[in-house]
Amino acid sequence: MGLAFASERTPGIWLWHVQVHIPGPPFGSATTLDNDTQQFKASWLVFKEKHGPEKLAEAYREMNLRRPGG
């Protein structure tokens, strides 16, 4: 989780985020966009299988409930 004060805004506001880690390397690189897309998709599918669609849907619902207007 990250927290930062955005003083460049008027008035200043606090910003926060939650970062979810995908199993395996947290980053990747490839020589072409197609290869990069394939590698990302493979990592994303491993993540989805590990956590399941129900857990991901619940996390998304929770995230939206905490947003103003969500």
Phi and psi restraints in degrees (range 20) as a CNS / XPLOR table:
assign (resid 1 and name C) (resid 2 and name N)
       (resid 2 and name CA) (resid 2 and name C) 1.0 -121.2 20.0 2
assign (resid 2 and name N) (resid 2 and name CA)
       (resid 2 and name C) (resid 3 and name N) 1.0 150.0 20.0 2
assign (resid 2 and name C) (resid 3 and name N)
       (resid 3 and name CA) (resid 3 and name C) 1.0 -140.3 20.0 2
assign (resid 3 and name N) (resid 3 and name CA)
       (resid 3 and name C) (resid 4 and name N) 1.0 133.7 20.0 2
assign (resid 3 and name C) (resid 4 and name N)
       (resid 4 and name CA) (resid 4 and name C) 1.0 -150.9 20.0 2
assign (resid 4 and name N) (resid 4 and name CA)
       (resid 4 and name C) (resid 5 and name N) 1.0 147.8 20.0 2
assign (resid 4 and name C) (resid 5 and name N)
       (resid 5 and name CA) (resid 5 and name C) 1.0 -97.9 20.0 2
assign (resid 5 and name N) (resid 5 and name CA)
       (resid 5 and name C) (resid 6 and name N) 1.0 121.1 20.0 2
assign (resid 5 and name C) (resid 6 and name N)
       (resid 6 and name CA) (resid 6 and name C) 1.0 -91.5 20.0 2
assign (resid 6 and name N) (resid 6 and name CA)
       (resid 6 and name C) (resid 7 and name N) 1.0 87.0 20.0 2
assign (resid 6 and name C) (resid 7 and name N)
       (resid 7 and name CA) (resid 7 and name C) 1.0 -75.8 20.0 2
assign (resid 7 and name N) (resid 7 and name CA)
       (resid 7 and name C) (resid 8 and name N) 1.0 -15.1 20.0 2
assign (resid 7 and name C) (resid 8 and name N)
       (resid 8 and name CA) (resid 8 and name C) 1.0 -73.9 20.0 2
assign (resid 8 and name N) (resid 8 and name CA)
       (resid 8 and name C) (resid 9 and name N) 1.0 -11.8 20.0 2
assign (resid 8 and name C) (resid 9 and name N)
       (resid 9 and name CA) (resid 9 and name C) 1.0 -88.6 20.0 2
assign (resid 9 and name N) (resid 9 and name CA)
       (resid 9 and name C) (resid 10 and name N) 1.0 152.9 20.0 2
assign (resid 9 and name C) (resid 10 and name N)
       (resid 10 and name CA) (resid 10 and name C) 1.0 -123.3 20.0 2
assign (resid 10 and name N) (resid 10 and name CA)
       (resid 10 and name C) (resid 11 and name N) 1.0 114.3 20.0 2
assign (resid 10 and name C) (resid 11 and name N)
       (resid 11 and name CA) (resid 11 and name C) 1.0 -73.3 20.0 2
assign (resid 11 and name N) (resid 11 and name CA)
       (resid 11 and name C) (resid 12 and name N) 1.0 161.5 20.0 2
assign (resid 11 and name C) (resid 12 and name N)
       (resid 12 and name CA) (resid 12 and name C) 1.0 -61.4 20.0 2
assign (resid 12 and name N) (resid 12 and name CA)
       (resid 12 and name C) (resid 13 and name N) 1.0 147.6 20.0 2
assign (resid 12 and name C) (resid 13 and name N)
       (resid 13 and name CA) (resid 13 and name C) 1.0 -134.0 20.0 2
assign (resid 13 and name N) (resid 13 and name CA)
       (resid 13 and name C) (resid 14 and name N) 1.0 156.5 20.0 2
assign (resid 13 and name C) (resid 14 and name N)
       (resid 14 and name CA) (resid 14 and name C) 1.0 -91.2 20.0 2
assign (resid 14 and name N) (resid 14 and name CA)
       (resid 14 and name C) (resid 15 and name N) 1.0 135.0 20.0 2
assign (resid 14 and name C) (resid 15 and name N)
       (resid 15 and name CA) (resid 15 and name C) 1.0 -117.6 20.0 2
assign (resid 15 and name N) (resid 15 and name CA)
       (resid 15 and name C) (resid 16 and name N) 1.0 145.2 20.0 2
assign (resid 15 and name C) (resid 16 and name N)
       (resid 16 and name CA) (resid 16 and name C) 1.0 -141.0 20.0 2
assign (resid 16 and name N) (resid 16 and name CA)
       (resid 16 and name C) (resid 17 and name N) 1.0 160.6 20.0 2
assign (resid 16 and name C) (resid 17 and name N)
       (resid 17 and name CA) (resid 17 and name C) 1.0 -152.4 20.0 2
assign (resid 17 and name N) (resid 17 and name CA)
       (resid 17 and name C) (resid 18 and name N) 1.0 157.1 20.0 2
assign (resid 17 and name C) (resid 18 and name N)
       (resid 18 and name CA) (resid 18 and name C) 1.0 -118.3 20.0 2
assign (resid 18 and name N) (resid 18 and name CA)
       (resid 18 and name C) (resid 19 and name N) 1.0 131.2 20.0 2
assign (resid 18 and name C) (resid 19 and name N)
       (resid 19 and name CA) (resid 19 and name C) 1.0 -108.5 20.0 2
assign (resid 19 and name N) (resid 19 and name CA)
       (resid 19 and name C) (resid 20 and name N) 1.0 129.8 20.0 2
assign (resid 19 and name C) (resid 20 and name N)
       (resid 20 and name CA) (resid 20 and name C) 1.0 -104.9 20.0 2
assign (resid 20 and name N) (resid 20 and name CA)
       (resid 20 and name C) (resid 21 and name N) 1.0 130.8 20.0 2
assign (resid 20 and name C) (resid 21 and name N)
       (resid 21 and name CA) (resid 21 and name C) 1.0 -94.6 20.0 2
assign (resid 21 and name N) (resid 21 and name CA)
       (resid 21 and name C) (resid 22 and name N) 1.0 132.5 20.0 2
assign (resid 21 and name C) (resid 22 and name N)
       (resid 22 and name CA) (resid 22 and name C) 1.0 -88.6 20.0 2
assign (resid 22 and name N) (resid 22 and name CA)
       (resid 22 and name C) (resid 23 and name N) 1.0 134.0 20.0 2
assign (resid 22 and name C) (resid 23 and name N)
       (resid 23 and name CA) (resid 23 and name C) 1.0 -55.2 20.0 2
assign (resid 23 and name N) (resid 23 and name CA)
       (resid 23 and name C) (resid 24 and name N) 1.0 144.3 20.0 2
assign (resid 23 and name C) (resid 24 and name N)
       (resid 24 and name CA) (resid 24 and name C) 1.0 97.7 20.0 2
assign (resid 24 and name N) (resid 24 and name CA)
       (resid 24 and name C) (resid 25 and name N) 1.0 -167.2 20.0 2
assign (resid 24 and name C) (resid 25 and name N)
       (resid 25 and name CA) (resid 25 and name C) 1.0 -59.3 20.0 2
assign (resid 25 and name N) (resid 25 and name CA)
       (resid 25 and name C) (resid 26 and name N) 1.0 138.4 20.0 2
assign (resid 25 and name C) (resid 26 and name N)
       (resid 26 and name CA) (resid 26 and name C) 1.0 -79.3 20.0 2
assign (resid 26 and name N) (resid 26 and name CA)
       (resid 26 and name C) (resid 27 and name N) 1.0 3.7 20.0 2
assign (resid 26 and name C) (resid 27 and name N)
       (resid 27 and name CA) (resid 27 and name C) 1.0 -156.1 20.0 2
assign (resid 27 and name N) (resid 27 and name CA)
       (resid 27 and name C) (resid 28 and name N) 1.0 171.8 20.0 2
assign (resid 27 and name C) (resid 28 and name N)
       (resid 28 and name CA) (resid 28 and name C) 1.0 -158.9 20.0 2
assign (resid 28 and name N) (resid 28 and name CA)
       (resid 28 and name C) (resid 29 and name N) 1.0 174.4 20.0 2
assign (resid 28 and name C) (resid 29 and name N)
       (resid 29 and name CA) (resid 29 and name C) 1.0 -153.2 20.0 2
assign (resid 29 and name N) (resid 29 and name CA)
       (resid 29 and name C) (resid 30 and name N) 1.0 157.4 20.0 2
assign (resid 29 and name C) (resid 30 and name N)
       (resid 30 and name CA) (resid 30 and name C) 1.0 -155.2 20.0 2
assign (resid 30 and name N) (resid 30 and name CA)
       (resid 30 and name C) (resid 31 and name N) 1.0 163.6 20.0 2
assign (resid 30 and name C) (resid 31 and name N)
       (resid 31 and name CA) (resid 31 and name C) 1.0 -83.2 20.0 2
assign (resid 31 and name N) (resid 31 and name CA)
       (resid 31 and name C) (resid 32 and name N) 1.0 -17.8 20.0 2
assign (resid 31 and name C) (resid 32 and name N)
       (resid 32 and name CA) (resid 32 and name C) 1.0 -134.5 20.0 2
assign (resid 32 and name N) (resid 32 and name CA)
       (resid 32 and name C) (resid 33 and name N) 1.0 158.6 20.0 2
assign (resid 32 and name C) (resid 33 and name N)
       (resid 33 and name CA) (resid 33 and name C) 1.0 -62.8 20.0 2
assign (resid 33 and name N) (resid 33 and name CA)
       (resid 33 and name C) (resid 34 and name N) 1.0 -38.6 20.0 2
assign (resid 33 and name C) (resid 34 and name N)
       (resid 34 and name CA) (resid 34 and name C) 1.0 -61.1 20.0 2
assign (resid 34 and name N) (resid 34 and name CA)
       (resid 34 and name C) (resid 35 and name N) 1.0 -45.6 20.0 2
assign (resid 34 and name C) (resid 35 and name N)
       (resid 35 and name CA) (resid 35 and name C) 1.0 -63.9 20.0 2
assign (resid 35 and name N) (resid 35 and name CA)
       (resid 35 and name C) (resid 36 and name N) 1.0 -42.0 20.0 2
assign (resid 35 and name C) (resid 36 and name N)
       (resid 36 and name CA) (resid 36 and name C) 1.0 -61.8 20.0 2
assign (resid 36 and name N) (resid 36 and name CA)
       (resid 36 and name C) (resid 37 and name N) 1.0 -44.8 20.0 2
assign (resid 36 and name C) (resid 37 and name N)
       (resid 37 and name CA) (resid 37 and name C) 1.0 -61.7 20.0 2
assign (resid 37 and name N) (resid 37 and name CA)
       (resid 37 and name C) (resid 38 and name N) 1.0 -41.6 20.0 2
assign (resid 37 and name C) (resid 38 and name N)
       (resid 38 and name CA) (resid 38 and name C) 1.0 -63.8 20.0 2
assign (resid 38 and name N) (resid 38 and name CA)
       (resid 38 and name C) (resid 39 and name N) 1.0 -42.3 20.0 2
assign (resid 38 and name C) (resid 39 and name N)
       (resid 39 and name CA) (resid 39 and name C) 1.0 -66.1 20.0 2
assign (resid 39 and name N) (resid 39 and name CA)
       (resid 39 and name C) (resid 40 and name N) 1.0 -42.7 20.0 2
assign (resid 39 and name C) (resid 40 and name N)
       (resid 40 and name CA) (resid 40 and name C) 1.0 -62.7 20.0 2
assign (resid 40 and name N) (resid 40 and name CA)
       (resid 40 and name C) (resid 41 and name N) 1.0 -44.5 20.0 2
assign (resid 40 and name C) (resid 41 and name N)
       (resid 41 and name CA) (resid 41 and name C) 1.0 -59.2 20.0 2
assign (resid 41 and name N) (resid 41 and name CA)
       (resid 41 and name C) (resid 42 and name N) 1.0 -42.7 20.0 2
assign (resid 41 and name C) (resid 42 and name N)
       (resid 42 and name CA) (resid 42 and name C) 1.0 -61.1 20.0 2
assign (resid 42 and name N) (resid 42 and name CA)
       (resid 42 and name C) (resid 43 and name N) 1.0 -43.9 20.0 2
assign (resid 42 and name C) (resid 43 and name N)
       (resid 43 and name CA) (resid 43 and name C) 1.0 -65.2 20.0 2
assign (resid 43 and name N) (resid 43 and name CA)
       (resid 43 and name C) (resid 44 and name N) 1.0 -41.1 20.0 2
assign (resid 43 and name C) (resid 44 and name N)
       (resid 44 and name CA) (resid 44 and name C) 1.0 -64.8 20.0 2
assign (resid 44 and name N) (resid 44 and name CA)
       (resid 44 and name C) (resid 45 and name N) 1.0 -40.9 20.0 2
assign (resid 44 and name C) (resid 45 and name N)
       (resid 45 and name CA) (resid 45 and name C) 1.0 -64.6 20.0 2
assign (resid 45 and name N) (resid 45 and name CA)
       (resid 45 and name C) (resid 46 and name N) 1.0 -38.3 20.0 2
assign (resid 45 and name C) (resid 46 and name N)
       (resid 46 and name CA) (resid 46 and name C) 1.0 -62.3 20.0 2
assign (resid 46 and name N) (resid 46 and name CA)
       (resid 46 and name C) (resid 47 and name N) 1.0 -44.0 20.0 2
assign (resid 46 and name C) (resid 47 and name N)
       (resid 47 and name CA) (resid 47 and name C) 1.0 -60.8 20.0 2
assign (resid 47 and name N) (resid 47 and name CA)
       (resid 47 and name C) (resid 48 and name N) 1.0 -48.0 20.0 2
assign (resid 47 and name C) (resid 48 and name N)
       (resid 48 and name CA) (resid 48 and name C) 1.0 -62.4 20.0 2
assign (resid 48 and name N) (resid 48 and name CA)
       (resid 48 and name C) (resid 49 and name N) 1.0 -40.3 20.0 2
assign (resid 48 and name C) (resid 49 and name N)
       (resid 49 and name CA) (resid 49 and name C) 1.0 -66.0 20.0 2
assign (resid 49 and name N) (resid 49 and name CA)
       (resid 49 and name C) (resid 50 and name N) 1.0 -39.4 20.0 2
assign (resid 49 and name C) (resid 50 and name N)
       (resid 50 and name CA) (resid 50 and name C) 1.0 -64.9 20.0 2
assign (resid 50 and name N) (resid 50 and name CA)
       (resid 50 and name C) (resid 51 and name N) 1.0 -40.9 20.0 2
assign (resid 50 and name C) (resid 51 and name N)
       (resid 51 and name CA) (resid 51 and name C) 1.0 -99.7 20.0 2
assign (resid 51 and name N) (resid 51 and name CA)
       (resid 51 and name C) (resid 52 and name N) 1.0 -21.0 20.0 2
assign (resid 51 and name C) (resid 52 and name N)
       (resid 52 and name CA) (resid 52 and name C) 1.0 77.7 20.0 2
assign (resid 52 and name N) (resid 52 and name CA)
       (resid 52 and name C) (resid 53 and name N) 1.0 150.5 20.0 2
assign (resid 52 and name C) (resid 53 and name N)
       (resid 53 and name CA) (resid 53 and name C) 1.0 -64.4 20.0 2
assign (resid 53 and name N) (resid 53 and name CA)
       (resid 53 and name C) (resid 54 and name N) 1.0 -32.2 20.0 2
assign (resid 53 and name C) (resid 54 and name N)
       (resid 54 and name CA) (resid 54 and name C) 1.0 -65.7 20.0 2
assign (resid 54 and name N) (resid 54 and name CA)
       (resid 54 and name C) (resid 55 and name N) 1.0 -44.1 20.0 2
assign (resid 54 and name C) (resid 55 and name N)
       (resid 55 and name CA) (resid 55 and name C) 1.0 -64.6 20.0 2
assign (resid 55 and name N) (resid 55 and name CA)
       (resid 55 and name C) (resid 56 and name N) 1.0 -41.1 20.0 2
assign (resid 55 and name C) (resid 56 and name N)
       (resid 56 and name CA) (resid 56 and name C) 1.0 -66.1 20.0 2
assign (resid 56 and name N) (resid 56 and name CA)
       (resid 56 and name C) (resid 57 and name N) 1.0 -42.3 20.0 2
assign (resid 56 and name C) (resid 57 and name N)
       (resid 57 and name CA) (resid 57 and name C) 1.0 -63.7 20.0 2
assign (resid 57 and name N) (resid 57 and name CA)
       (resid 57 and name C) (resid 58 and name N) 1.0 -40.9 20.0 2
assign (resid 57 and name C) (resid 58 and name N)
       (resid 58 and name CA) (resid 58 and name C) 1.0 -64.5 20.0 2
assign (resid 58 and name N) (resid 58 and name CA)
       (resid 58 and name C) (resid 59 and name N) 1.0 -42.7 20.0 2
assign (resid 58 and name C) (resid 59 and name N)
       (resid 59 and name CA) (resid 59 and name C) 1.0 -61.8 20.0 2
assign (resid 59 and name N) (resid 59 and name CA)
       (resid 59 and name C) (resid 60 and name N) 1.0 -39.9 20.0 2
assign (resid 59 and name C) (resid 60 and name N)
       (resid 60 and name CA) (resid 60 and name C) 1.0 -66.1 20.0 2
assign (resid 60 and name N) (resid 60 and name CA)
       (resid 60 and name C) (resid 61 and name N) 1.0 -42.7 20.0 2
assign (resid 60 and name C) (resid 61 and name N)
       (resid 61 and name CA) (resid 61 and name C) 1.0 -60.7 20.0 2
assign (resid 61 and name N) (resid 61 and name CA)
       (resid 61 and name C) (resid 62 and name N) 1.0 -45.5 20.0 2
assign (resid 61 and name C) (resid 62 and name N)
       (resid 62 and name CA) (resid 62 and name C) 1.0 -60.8 20.0 2
assign (resid 62 and name N) (resid 62 and name CA)
       (resid 62 and name C) (resid 63 and name N) 1.0 -42.5 20.0 2
assign (resid 62 and name C) (resid 63 and name N)
       (resid 63 and name CA) (resid 63 and name C) 1.0 -60.3 20.0 2
assign (resid 63 and name N) (resid 63 and name CA)
       (resid 63 and name C) (resid 64 and name N) 1.0 -43.7 20.0 2
assign (resid 63 and name C) (resid 64 and name N)
       (resid 64 and name CA) (resid 64 and name C) 1.0 -72.1 20.0 2
assign (resid 64 and name N) (resid 64 and name CA)
       (resid 64 and name C) (resid 65 and name N) 1.0 -29.4 20.0 2
assign (resid 64 and name C) (resid 65 and name N)
       (resid 65 and name CA) (resid 65 and name C) 1.0 -66.4 20.0 2
assign (resid 65 and name N) (resid 65 and name CA)
       (resid 65 and name C) (resid 66 and name N) 1.0 -28.5 20.0 2
assign (resid 65 and name C) (resid 66 and name N)
       (resid 66 and name CA) (resid 66 and name C) 1.0 -88.6 20.0 2
assign (resid 66 and name N) (resid 66 and name CA)
       (resid 66 and name C) (resid 67 and name N) 1.0 -10.5 20.0 2
assign (resid 66 and name C) (resid 67 and name N)
       (resid 67 and name CA) (resid 67 and name C) 1.0 -81.5 20.0 2
assign (resid 67 and name N) (resid 67 and name CA)
       (resid 67 and name C) (resid 68 and name N) 1.0 142.2 20.0 2
assign (resid 67 and name C) (resid 68 and name N)
       (resid 68 and name CA) (resid 68 and name C) 1.0 -57.4 20.0 2
assign (resid 68 and name N) (resid 68 and name CA)
       (resid 68 and name C) (resid 69 and name N) 1.0 130.2 20.0 2
assign (resid 68 and name C) (resid 69 and name N)
       (resid 69 and name CA) (resid 69 and name C) 1.0 81.6 20.0 2
assign (resid 69 and name N) (resid 69 and name CA)
       (resid 69 and name C) (resid 70 and name N) 1.0 -0.3 20.0 2
